[in-house]
Amino acid sequence: MHKSLTKGMLATLAAGALLVPAVPASAAVPTTASTATTSAVATKAAKPYSSFAVKVTATKKAKAGSYIKYKISATNVGPHFASAEAWYVGGAFPKGIDPRNIRYSTSGKKMECILLTARGFFCFADKDIAVGSSFSVTFYAKTKKSTRGSQKATLGVISYNLDQGMEDMDLRELDRLGVPGYLFAKSVKTTVVR
């Protein structure tokens, strides 16, 4: 799959939503007597293939210029396994973070990570996650020396509904086809002091 995420997913993540389905425009069919069946099919297709129970923890208090530790723990609650091409981990880090100094640690393989916006940092999955299986990633983000006050981060997992054969498609093509994506995220706050 093309290694990119949509701006809509980043905007949703920045807004701090817990679960926001990106329902394709074609699924928004007005409900009338003649389209009730079509609407029911569209609603059923909008459920995620893989849902995640997400827990995010962060350092409660940090000094300006030091690192904040964020730990994302997620469990695939199903109904299907999440293929490595269909989910990403990361999120929107606070404004007071130096985006060049975000590091991660995981028990799995090394992941490919990218900075998508000034605050949006994501890592691409390195393995399939079976239903009931868990994973965790710890991010270390350095605050700017000028940072003060409460810093909010929204972190978690983005999962896409990819059918067999779609794993190598460009994300723009997936969006054009209306392939839905889902955000499972939590917001945490850290107080930065002198």
Stockholm file with secondary structure:
# STOCKHOLM 1.0

chainA/1-194         MHKSLTKGMLATLAAGALLVPAVPASAAVPTTASTATTSAVATKAAKPYSSFAVKVTATKKAKAGSYIKYKISATNVGPHFASAEAWYVGGAFPKGIDPRNIRYSTSGKKMECILLTARGFFCFADKDIAVGSSFSVTFYAKTKKSTRGSQKATLGVISYNLDQGMEDMDLRELDRLGVPGYLFAKSVKTTVVR
#=GR chainA/1-194 SS CCSCCCHHHHHHHHHTCSEEECCCGGGCCCCCTTTHHHHHHHHHHTSCSEEEEEEEEECSEEETTSEEEEEEEEEEEEESCBCTTSEEEEEECCTTEEEEEEEEEESSSCCCEEECSSSEEEEECCSCBCTTCEEEEEEEEEECTTCCEEEEEEEEEEEECCCTTCTTSCHHHHHHHTCCEEEEEEEEEEEEEC
#=GC SS_cons         CCSCCCHHHHHHHHHTCSEEECCCGGGCCCCCTTTHHHHHHHHHHTSCSEEEEEEEEECSEEETTSEEEEEEEEEEEEESCBCTTSEEEEEECCTTEEEEEEEEEESSSCCCEEECSSSEEEEECCSCBCTTCEEEEEEEEEECTTCCEEEEEEEEEEEECCCTTCTTSCHHHHHHHTCCEEEEEEEEEEEEEC
//
